[in-house]
Amino acid sequence: MLDAIYCSEDGLPSTALITTPFRKLAGMTSSNLGLADFQCVVADHPIWTRDDAWLDAQAEKLADAVRKIFGL
């Protein structure tokens, strides 16, 4: 999260991949650093119990979210 924020501050388009339990922490972290609107890509939690089909679908969903954040 911090690396993504610092890269973003340096002009490098960045986001962080987090899981749902970390949304609040990510929001507080970015707000504390003055980037309240910093966007993260959020994966459903947990991921380690999921099958390959779920992981494939999740990867597509996350890729779409990244493209949206970066305007692609």
SVG drawing of the C-alpha trace seen along z (x, -y; Angstrom):
<svg xmlns="http://www.w3.org/2000/svg" viewBox="-16 -16 25 42">
<polyline fill="none" stroke="black" stroke-width="0.4" points="0.0,0.0 2.7,-2.5 4.8,-1.6 1.8,-2.2 1.0,-5.6 4.7,-6.7 4.9,-5.7 1.7,-7.6 3.0,-10.7 6.1,-10.4 3.9,-10.5 3.8,-6.7 0.3,-5.4 -0.2,-3.0 -2.7,-1.0 -2.6,1.6 -4.2,5.0 -5.8,5.7 -8.5,8.1 -11.8,7.1 -10.8,7.1 -8.1,4.4 -10.4,1.8 -10.7,-0.3 -7.0,-0.1 -6.1,-1.1 -8.5,-4.0 -7.1,-5.2 -3.5,-4.9 -4.2,-6.8 -6.1,-9.5 -3.3,-9.9 -0.9,-10.5 -3.2,-13.1 -4.5,-10.9 -8.1,-10.1 -9.2,-9.3 -6.4,-6.8 -8.0,-3.8 -7.2,-0.2 -8.1,3.0 -10.1,5.2 -10.1,9.0 -12.7,11.0 -11.4,12.7 -10.3,15.4 -8.6,16.5 -6.7,19.6 -9.8,21.7 -11.0,21.0 -10.9,23.2 -9.2,22.4 -12.4,21.3 -13.1,18.7 -9.5,17.5 -9.8,17.0 -13.0,15.1 -11.5,13.0 -8.5,12.2 -10.7,10.9 -12.6,8.8 -9.4,7.3 -7.9,6.7 -11.1,4.7 -10.7,2.7 -7.1,1.9 -8.0,0.8 -10.7,-1.4 -8.4,-3.1 -5.8,-3.8 -8.3,-4.9 -7.5,-2.0"/>
</svg>
